[in-house]
Amino acid sequence: MYKKFGNAIDKSVRESEIVNCRAKASVYSRHPNFHCKIDCGYLNNTSFMEDIF
């Protein structure tokens, strides 16, 4: 099971464009006191939850 999941992740990363949506030190719109400590992004044509706070 884990091998199939790992293979699916590898394939998604290989075949998708990485989109940088928040640069390091940028501020979250809903949380102005929270600054990103790293560049944040996602794989294009995938789904994700942006604000988990």
Secondary structure by P-SEA (a helix, b strand, c coil): caaaaaaaaaaaaacbbbbbccccccccccccccccccbbbbccccccccccc
